[in-house]
């Protein structure tokens, strides 16, 4: 993997660059649709390619390990071939499940024992097995195994957790270097900065991660309930420490406003389930603001879903029609809404990139955020 930094906004730390992988190039800043179990919910791969124009998607190691399982994926030739996706893929290591499945796991120095959410069986994940599993999945970018502490969390626990993540990172790197990919293309390992919202711990973790000299770096442990002000302050601190010549990935973030603010702080890559999850509940993001398509006010609104949108669904369907689909509990409603929201998120980062290159990102961001965060 290679990263070329091409432009920097003169009035912020926003950057435009290109990540090159064996499965294609990624223009940054970029938003990555989440395909947890080899599927972006309610969205066809052809829509991801041609309508949304996604450049990279995510898979989740823990969930893919549960279903379909590593034997199935390896026989298929890896996740790309299994799901018929020929562009880059990034996989989370399962570290987030250390946080989200806190009631059914046990952490030790060796790794984490999970109780499967599917059949209740006990399964063990270690830094080494997380590397092996992601080799079998075959993602272009794989993540180190870490612990994501909750918010709020006592400082002593966050510090202990951070040091454990650092020790696990060394094991991940050592094991990654000893193994090879299975499918004839290069894989790249990203470490993850932790430390909660404690500035001195985040500084320590960012310095440690930077010293590992990996090809890219991630910021984890945010978007777990902390106020946005703490998210931004933490992101700014970490971005100031992580090397400028390598991509920075802010995990699990977030709203359109979060994306623009964190792009201005120097983040290059984002992912979040928000656009598809909210789409399934009828919440749509548009260039004029946020709307709940299930509301009565759209019943006789025959205008386009988003007159300024760029996806086919924005041009083909009216608000009245999509509201009718939701009212009738037709599956097509959440599908259209999911394509629309993902299209909006990808369009948003594309506009951000264009304004970074043009040199007016900061003024555009400040004018855009009030519009896209208003309620229609």
C-alpha positions as CSV (number, residue, x, y, z in Angstrom):
1,X,0.0,0.0,0.0
2,X,1.2,3.5,-0.8
3,X,-0.1,6.9,0.3
4,X,0.5,10.1,-1.7
5,X,-0.4,13.3,0.0
6,X,-1.5,15.7,-2.8
7,X,-3.0,18.8,-1.2
8,X,-3.4,20.5,2.2
9,X,-6.0,23.2,2.9
10,X,-4.3,26.5,3.7
11,X,-6.7,27.3,6.6
12,X,-6.9,23.9,8.3
13,X,-5.3,20.5,8.5
14,X,-7.6,19.0,5.9
15,X,-5.7,16.9,3.3
16,X,-6.4,15.3,0.0
17,X,-4.4,12.2,-1.1
18,X,-4.5,8.9,-2.8
19,X,-4.1,5.4,-1.2
20,X,-3.0,2.8,-3.7
21,X,-3.7,-0.9,-3.1
22,X,-3.6,-4.0,-5.2
23,X,-7.4,-3.7,-5.6
24,X,-7.3,-0.1,-6.7
25,X,-6.9,3.5,-5.7
26,X,-8.8,5.3,-3.0
27,X,-9.1,9.1,-3.2
28,X,-9.0,10.6,0.3
29,X,-10.7,11.9,2.4
30,X,-13.0,8.9,2.0
31,X,-16.0,7.3,3.7
32,X,-16.2,3.5,3.8
33,X,-19.6,1.8,3.8
34,X,-19.8,-0.9,6.4
35,X,-20.4,-4.5,5.1
36,X,-20.2,-6.3,8.5
37,X,-21.0,-9.8,7.2
38,X,-20.0,-9.5,3.6
39,X,-22.9,-7.3,2.8
40,X,-23.7,-3.6,3.1
41,X,-27.2,-3.9,4.5
42,X,-30.0,-3.5,1.8
43,X,-27.5,-2.5,-0.9
44,X,-26.4,-4.5,-4.0
45,X,-22.7,-4.6,-4.9
46,X,-23.6,-3.1,-8.3
47,X,-25.2,-0.1,-6.5
48,X,-22.1,0.3,-4.4
49,X,-20.0,0.3,-7.6
50,X,-22.0,2.3,-10.1
51,X,-24.5,4.4,-8.1
52,X,-22.8,5.2,-4.8
53,X,-19.3,4.8,-6.3
54,X,-17.8,3.4,-3.2
55,X,-14.1,3.0,-3.4
56,X,-13.6,0.8,-0.4
57,X,-15.9,-1.1,2.0
58,X,-15.5,-2.8,5.4
59,X,-15.9,-6.3,6.7
60,X,-15.8,-7.4,10.4
61,X,-13.5,-10.2,11.5
62,X,-15.5,-11.4,14.5
63,X,-18.8,-11.6,12.5
64,X,-17.2,-13.2,9.4
65,X,-15.5,-15.7,11.7
66,X,-19.0,-16.6,13.1
67,X,-20.7,-16.7,9.6
68,X,-19.9,-17.9,7.0
69,X,-16.7,-19.1,8.7
70,X,-13.1,-19.2,7.6
71,X,-13.3,-22.5,5.7
72,X,-16.0,-21.1,3.4
73,X,-14.2,-17.9,2.8
74,X,-10.8,-19.5,2.1
75,X,-12.4,-22.0,-0.3
76,X,-14.1,-19.1,-2.1
77,X,-10.7,-17.4,-2.6
78,X,-11.2,-14.8,0.1
79,X,-13.9,-12.2,0.8
80,X,-13.4,-10.3,-2.5
81,X,-14.4,-13.3,-4.6
82,X,-17.0,-14.5,-2.1
83,X,-19.0,-11.3,-2.2
84,X,-18.0,-10.3,-5.8
85,X,-16.3,-7.1,-4.9
86,X,-13.1,-6.2,-6.8
87,X,-12.2,-3.0,-5.0
88,X,-10.4,-2.6,-1.7
89,X,-11.7,-4.0,1.6
90,X,-10.7,-3.1,5.2
91,X,-11.4,-5.4,8.1
92,X,-11.8,-4.5,11.8
93,X,-9.9,-7.1,13.9
94,X,-12.7,-7.9,16.3
95,X,-11.4,-5.4,18.8
96,X,-14.6,-3.4,18.8
97,X,-16.5,-6.5,19.9
98,X,-14.3,-6.5,23.0
99,X,-16.3,-3.3,23.8
100,X,-19.7,-4.1,22.3
101,X,-19.9,-7.7,23.7
102,X,-18.6,-6.7,27.1
103,X,-21.3,-8.9,28.9
104,X,-20.1,-12.1,27.1
105,X,-16.4,-11.9,27.0
106,X,-13.3,-12.2,29.3
107,X,-10.1,-10.4,28.7
108,X,-6.7,-11.8,29.7
109,X,-3.1,-11.0,28.7
110,X,-3.3,-13.8,26.1
111,X,-6.4,-12.5,24.4
112,X,-10.2,-12.4,24.7
113,X,-12.7,-15.3,25.2
114,X,-16.1,-14.6,23.6
115,X,-19.4,-16.3,24.0
116,X,-20.8,-16.5,20.4
117,X,-23.9,-14.3,19.9
118,X,-25.1,-17.0,17.5
119,X,-24.9,-20.4,19.3
120,X,-23.3,-19.5,22.7
121,X,-20.1,-21.4,22.0
122,X,-16.9,-20.1,23.6
123,X,-14.3,-18.8,21.2
124,X,-10.9,-17.3,21.8
125,X,-9.3,-14.4,19.9
126,X,-5.7,-13.4,20.3
127,X,-3.5,-10.9,18.5
128,X,-2.0,-13.8,16.5
129,X,-5.3,-15.4,15.7
130,X,-6.8,-12.0,14.6
131,X,-3.9,-11.7,12.1
132,X,-4.4,-15.2,10.8
133,X,-8.2,-14.7,10.5
134,X,-7.7,-11.5,8.6
135,X,-5.2,-13.2,6.3
136,X,-7.9,-15.8,5.6
137,X,-10.5,-13.1,4.9
138,X,-8.1,-11.4,2.6
139,X,-8.7,-7.7,3.2
140,X,-6.4,-5.2,1.7
141,X,-6.1,-3.3,5.0
142,X,-6.3,-5.2,8.3
143,X,-6.5,-3.8,11.8
144,X,-4.5,-4.6,14.9
145,X,-6.3,-6.4,17.8
146,X,-7.1,-3.9,20.6
147,X,-9.3,-3.2,23.5
148,X,-11.8,-0.3,23.1
149,X,-12.7,0.9,26.6
150,X,-16.2,2.4,27.2
151,X,-17.0,6.0,27.9
152,X,-17.1,7.1,30.6
153,X,-14.3,5.0,32.1
154,X,-12.0,5.4,35.1
155,X,-8.5,6.7,34.1
156,X,-6.7,3.8,35.7
157,X,-8.6,1.2,33.7
158,X,-8.1,3.2,30.4
159,X,-4.3,3.4,31.1
160,X,-4.1,-0.3,31.8
161,X,-6.2,-1.1,28.7
162,X,-4.0,1.1,26.6
163,X,-0.8,-0.7,27.7
164,X,-2.5,-4.0,27.0
165,X,-3.4,-2.8,23.5
166,X,0.3,-1.7,22.9
167,X,1.5,-5.1,24.0
168,X,-1.0,-6.8,21.7
169,X,0.1,-4.5,18.9
170,X,3.7,-5.7,19.1
171,X,2.4,-9.3,18.9
172,X,0.2,-8.4,15.9
173,X,3.1,-6.9,14.1
174,X,5.5,-9.7,14.9
175,X,3.0,-12.3,13.7
176,X,2.0,-10.3,10.7
177,X,5.6,-10.2,9.5
178,X,6.0,-13.9,9.9
179,X,3.0,-14.8,7.7
180,X,2.0,-14.2,4.1
181,X,-1.3,-13.4,2.4
182,X,-3.1,-16.3,0.9
183,X,-4.5,-14.9,-2.4
184,X,-1.6,-13.3,-4.2
185,X,-1.9,-9.7,-3.2
186,X,-0.5,-7.4,-0.6
187,X,-2.1,-6.8,2.8
188,X,-1.3,-3.8,5.1
189,X,-1.6,-3.6,8.9
190,X,-2.9,-0.5,10.7
191,X,-2.3,-0.1,14.5
192,X,-4.9,1.7,16.6
193,X,-4.4,4.6,19.0
194,X,-6.3,4.2,22.3
195,X,-6.4,6.1,25.6
196,X,-10.0,7.2,26.0
197,X,-10.5,11.0,26.3
198,X,-7.4,11.5,28.6
199,X,-5.0,13.7,26.7
200,X,-1.8,12.5,28.3
201,X,-2.8,8.8,27.5
202,X,-3.8,9.7,23.9
203,X,-0.5,11.4,23.4
204,X,1.4,8.4,24.8
205,X,-0.5,6.0,22.7
206,X,-0.2,8.1,19.5
207,X,3.6,8.4,20.0
208,X,3.9,4.6,20.6
209,X,1.8,3.8,17.5
210,X,3.8,6.3,15.4
211,X,7.0,4.6,16.5
212,X,5.8,1.3,15.0
213,X,6.2,2.8,11.5
214,X,3.3,1.0,9.9
215,X,1.9,2.1,6.5
216,X,-1.2,3.7,8.1
217,X,-2.6,4.4,11.5
218,X,-6.1,4.4,13.1
219,X,-7.7,6.3,15.9
220,X,-10.0,4.0,18.0
221,X,-12.1,4.4,21.1
222,X,-14.1,7.4,20.0
223,X,-17.8,7.7,19.0
224,X,-18.6,5.5,22.0
225,X,-20.8,8.1,23.8
226,X,-18.4,10.9,24.5
227,X,-19.4,14.6,23.7
228,X,-18.4,15.7,20.2
229,X,-16.1,18.4,21.8
230,X,-14.0,15.6,23.4
231,X,-14.0,13.7,20.1
232,X,-12.7,16.7,18.2
233,X,-10.1,17.6,20.9
234,X,-8.8,14.0,21.0
235,X,-8.7,13.7,17.2
236,X,-6.8,17.0,16.9
237,X,-4.2,15.9,19.5
238,X,-3.6,12.5,17.9
239,X,-3.5,13.9,14.3
240,X,-0.8,16.3,15.4
241,X,1.4,13.4,16.5
242,X,0.7,10.7,13.8
243,X,3.0,11.0,10.8
244,X,1.7,13.3,8.0
245,X,2.9,11.0,5.2
246,X,0.6,8.1,6.2
247,X,-3.2,7.9,6.1
248,X,-5.2,8.4,9.3
249,X,-8.4,6.4,9.9
250,X,-10.9,7.5,12.5
251,X,-12.9,4.4,13.4
252,X,-16.7,4.4,13.7
253,X,-17.3,8.1,12.9
254,X,-19.9,9.4,12.3
255,X,-22.4,12.1,11.4
256,X,-21.9,14.3,8.3
257,X,-20.9,17.1,10.7
258,X,-18.4,14.8,12.4
259,X,-16.9,13.9,9.1
260,X,-16.3,17.5,8.0
261,X,-15.0,18.7,11.4
262,X,-12.6,15.7,11.6
263,X,-11.5,16.1,8.0
264,X,-10.5,19.7,9.0
265,X,-8.3,18.2,11.8
266,X,-6.4,15.9,9.4
267,X,-8.4,12.6,9.2
268,X,-8.3,10.8,5.9
269,X,-10.6,7.7,6.4
270,X,-14.0,7.2,8.1
271,X,-16.5,4.4,8.5
272,X,-19.9,4.2,10.3
273,X,-23.1,2.2,10.2
274,X,-25.1,5.5,10.7
275,X,-26.2,6.1,7.1
276,X,-27.6,2.6,6.6
277,X,-29.0,2.1,10.1
278,X,-30.8,5.5,10.1
279,X,-32.0,4.9,6.5
280,X,-33.8,1.7,7.7
281,X,-35.7,3.9,10.1
282,X,-36.5,6.5,7.5
283,X,-34.0,9.2,8.5
284,X,-32.5,10.7,5.3
285,X,-29.5,13.1,5.0
286,X,-29.8,15.7,2.2
287,X,-27.9,18.8,1.1
288,X,-30.8,20.9,2.5
289,X,-31.0,19.1,5.8
290,X,-32.2,16.0,7.6
291,X,-35.7,14.7,7.1
292,X,-37.8,11.8,8.5
293,X,-39.4,10.4,5.4
294,X,-42.1,8.7,7.5
295,X,-43.6,12.0,8.5
296,X,-47.0,13.0,7.3
297,X,-45.7,16.2,5.7
298,X,-44.1,14.3,2.8
299,X,-47.3,12.4,1.9
300,X,-48.0,14.7,-1.1
301,X,-44.5,15.9,-1.8
302,X,-43.8,14.8,-5.3
303,X,-40.4,16.5,-5.5
304,X,-37.2,14.5,-5.8
305,X,-35.8,12.6,-2.8
306,X,-32.9,15.1,-2.8
307,X,-32.9,17.6,-5.7
308,X,-29.1,18.1,-5.1
309,X,-28.3,14.4,-4.8
310,X,-26.3,12.5,-7.3
311,X,-27.5,8.9,-7.0
312,X,-30.1,7.4,-9.4
313,X,-32.6,7.0,-6.5
314,X,-32.5,10.8,-5.9
315,X,-33.7,11.4,-9.4
316,X,-36.0,8.5,-9.9
317,X,-38.2,8.6,-6.8
318,X,-40.3,11.2,-5.0
319,X,-40.5,11.8,-1.3
320,X,-44.2,10.9,-1.4
321,X,-43.4,7.5,-3.0
322,X,-40.6,6.6,-0.6
323,X,-42.8,7.7,2.3
324,X,-45.6,5.4,0.9
325,X,-43.1,2.5,0.8
326,X,-42.2,3.0,4.5
327,X,-45.9,3.3,5.5
328,X,-46.6,0.1,3.6
329,X,-43.6,-1.6,5.2
330,X,-42.2,-2.4,1.7
331,X,-38.6,-3.6,1.7
332,X,-37.9,-1.2,-1.2
333,X,-38.2,1.8,1.1
334,X,-35.2,1.0,3.3
335,X,-33.3,-0.1,0.3
336,X,-33.8,3.3,-1.5
337,X,-33.1,5.2,1.7
338,X,-29.9,3.2,2.2
339,X,-28.6,3.9,-1.3
340,X,-29.5,7.6,-0.9
341,X,-27.8,8.0,2.5
342,X,-24.6,6.2,1.4
343,X,-24.6,8.3,-1.8
344,X,-24.9,11.5,0.3
345,X,-22.0,10.5,2.5
346,X,-19.7,9.6,-0.4
347,X,-20.8,12.8,-2.2
348,X,-20.0,14.8,1.0
349,X,-16.4,13.6,1.2
350,X,-15.9,14.0,-2.6
351,X,-17.0,17.7,-2.3
352,X,-14.7,18.0,0.7
353,X,-11.8,16.7,-1.4
354,X,-12.6,19.1,-4.2
355,X,-12.7,22.1,-1.9
356,X,-9.4,21.0,-0.3
357,X,-7.8,20.9,-3.7
358,X,-9.4,24.3,-4.6
359,X,-8.1,25.8,-1.4
360,X,-11.4,26.9,0.1
361,X,-12.3,23.9,2.2
362,X,-12.7,25.8,5.5
363,X,-15.1,28.4,4.3
364,X,-17.1,25.8,2.4
365,X,-17.3,23.6,5.6
366,X,-18.4,26.5,7.7
367,X,-21.2,27.3,5.2
368,X,-22.2,23.7,4.7
369,X,-22.6,22.4,8.2
370,X,-25.5,24.6,9.2
371,X,-27.4,23.5,6.1
372,X,-26.9,19.7,6.3
373,X,-27.6,19.6,10.1
374,X,-30.9,21.5,10.0
375,X,-34.1,19.5,10.4
376,X,-36.6,19.7,7.5
